[in-house]
């Protein structure tokens, strides 16, 4: 079920797929996505504790944050063999959009933005 629209929603245009609207991620969302990923994959993490299945992470993230999708796009009818690349493309476009409004660290401060998909 799609989330209710909000003024803080993100509009994400994905080349070849269409326009998506996603809720802006909150800490509650971050933890909800983690829980959904763990349940969906039976806690499939690598040795460092990172998500080991980008398709499952993409599915959980899109499912959790989706407000609206282009006509004909539905997570429930994606072909598991043919559409994982499409799912990942939407996920990476969302992560890029989310990263575009995060502030860069002040000069001399260690750290910075994480790579898309590095964080739930």
Number of C-alpha atoms within 10 A of each C-alpha: 8 15 14 12 14 12 7 10 16 20 16 20 16 17 10 8 15 14 15 21 21 26 22 17 17 10 9 9 16 15 12 16 23 19 13 19 24 17 11 14 14 9 15 16 14 10 8 7 9 12 21 15 13 16 18 20 25 25 21 22 24 23 19 20 23 20 21 18 18 13 10 9 13 10 14 9 9 13 10 11 7 9 14 17 12 17 20 19 18 23 24 16 17 27 20 15 16 16 15 11 8 10 9 12 11 9 6 6 8 7 9 11 12 9 10 16 16 11 12 20
